[in-house]
């Protein structure tokens, strides 16, 4: 074989590997980034998680920073490479570890738990105007947005937000995910699917 031709073939293979590897990282990253931005637009912010992963397994309820929940994002890639390249260059390797979605703003739940008002109905109506329930547009987009994530370890949602078929669809995409169902007050009721006796 001609040495020049062998070099050209080798260079072509290297270029294909680099382009293919870049596309395999870039396209899923951009889909996930678009999903995170849409969640944030609806009031579910993504925050960098500095927590140990084992904490999420033992305690699925992280609290809620946005009006309808929060998303925890962990740094990805090896530590030594992140130290050398900085987080800016390692952004495509970040991973979503936990999504917490609540149908009702946590502020409403906190206010209703005290409720020291004689005109309770008027007061509750006023609070609900200030903190409305989750928009139907977001409810309809939850599963498609979750399916755009590259990885997901834990999902905590309020009871009735997703039906069993939708939860099964999320479970098919992320087989190792732990799904927790919370009651209206935000405390964990059970892990899905519930245990059958």
N, C-alpha and C positions, 0 to 999 in steps of 0.2 A: 504494500500500500504506500502511496505517496505520502511523505511526512507532512507536506503542507495541507493535504486533504485531511489527514488525521487531526492536525491542529484545529482546522476549521470545524470539523465534527465535534471535537472536544469543546471548543468555544461555544458552539451552538447548543450543546447539551447543557453547559454551565448556564448560559443565558436563559434557556427554557426552565431550568431548575430554579433560578433566582426569580424569574417572572412568575412562575407557578406558585412558589412558596410565598412570594409577596402577595399574590392575589388570594391565596388561601388564608392569609392573616388579615388582609385589608378589608375584603368584602364582608365577612362576618362581623368584624369590628365596626364597620360603618352601619350595618343593620342594627347592632346592639346600641350604638351611640344614638341613632335616630329614635329607637324605642325609649331609651332613658330620657332623651330630650322631650318626647311626647308625654311621658309620665310626669316629668317636672312641670310641663306646661299646665297639667291638670292639678298640680299641687301635691305631687309625690316626689320629693327631692331625692337625688342620689347623693350619698355622702361616703367619703372614704372611711373604711372601717379599720380601726387600729386594734380590734379585738382579736383574741386568740380564737381560732376556729372551733376549738373544743367547747367554748362557752355557748356557741349557738346550738350545739347538740343537746346540752343539758337545759338551756333556757331559751326557748323559742320566741319569747315575747320581748322585743327590744325596746318597746316604747314607740312613740311616733313623733317625728319632727314636723312633718307637713300636715296639712289639713286632712288628708286621706291616707297617710302612711309615709313610709320611707323605704329607700333601697340602699343596702350596704354594698359597697364596692371595695374589693381587696386588691392590693398591688399584685401584679402577676409577674411571672418570670423569675429567674434565679436572683437572689439577693446581690451576689457579687456583680452581676451584669447591671442591675439597677443602680448600684453604687457607682459604677463606672460611667454609665450612659445618662443617668438622671431619669426621673419619673416622666419627664416630657417625652423622651424617646421610647419609653417602655409603656406608654399609655395604651397601645393596642393589645397589650397582654394582661391588662387589668381584668378581673373577673367579678361578676355579680355573685355574692354569696347568700344574700338574704333579701327577700321582698316581704314587706309588711303592708297590707292593704286593709283599710277600715272603711266601711260604708258611710259612717257618720263621723264628723269631726270630733277629735278627742276633747275639744273645748266644750262641746255640747254635753258630752257624758259627764265631764267634771262638774259643770254647772248644775245639771239635773240631779246629781248625787247630793247636793246641798239643799237646793230649792227652799229657801226660807221665806217665800213670798206669799202674802195672802191672795193676791190675784195671780195665781200660779199659771192658769191657762194663757193669759195675756203675756205674761213674762216668758213662758216657754215659746210662744209664737214669735216674740221679739228675738229671742236667742236663736231660734231656727232660721229667721231671716238673716241674721248676722253670720251664722255658720250652717249653710245649707247642706243637705245630704250629698253624697257623691253624684256627680252629673251622670245621666244615662249614657251620654257619649263615651265617658271613660269606662263605665260598666261594660259596654259593648266591645270595647277595645282591649280589655284586660288580657284575655287569652291570646289574641294575636300578638300583643306586645310582649307577653312573657315568652312566647315561642320564638321570638327574635333574639332572645338572650343566648349567649354561647354556653353558659354554665349557670346552674342555680342549685344551691344546696338546701335552702329552706324557704318555704312560703308560708306566711301566716296571714289568714284572711278572716274577715268577720263572717259569721254564720249567714248563709243564704246568698252571699255575694256571687259565688259560682256554684253551679249544680254539679252533680256527680259526673256527668258526661264531660264537662269542661275540665274538672279536676283530673279525670282519667286521661284526657288529651295532654295535659301538662305532665302527668306522670309518665306517659309514653315518651315524651321528648326528653325528660330528665329522670331516668329510672331510679337513681339513688336519692332523689329529693325527699325531704321530710315535709309533709304538708300538715299544718296545724290549723284548727278551726277555733276562732275566738268568739266569745259571746258579745253582746252589745256593750258590756262594760270594758271590753278589751282583755279580759283574762282568758287564758286558754281553757277550752272545754275538753277537746280531745284531738288525737292525731288521726288523720284521714288516711286510708279508710278505717272506720271504727272496727275494733275487734269484734268478731262474731263468736258467741258462746256456743 
